[in-house]
Amino acid sequence: MIVLWPAFLMACAATGLFFSLVDPMELIVLDQRLQVHITGAYTIGFFAFWLLGILSSGLTALLVQKAH
């Protein structure tokens, strides 16, 4: 939970910030518009940001553990 909880909070903030600036229906991936429902785009974005937060927090926890 030391890794997952901060990653979850940052995913919430990142999703809110990103999708307040970018319309999910205007996203283009590999020269094609995303063919997902708007809720699906928000969900995919949230889990992508959460995964990035998990990787970042996990690496930090690993480095702190090795330092001691």
Order of alpha helices (4+ residues) and beta strands (2+ residues): alpha-beta-beta-alpha
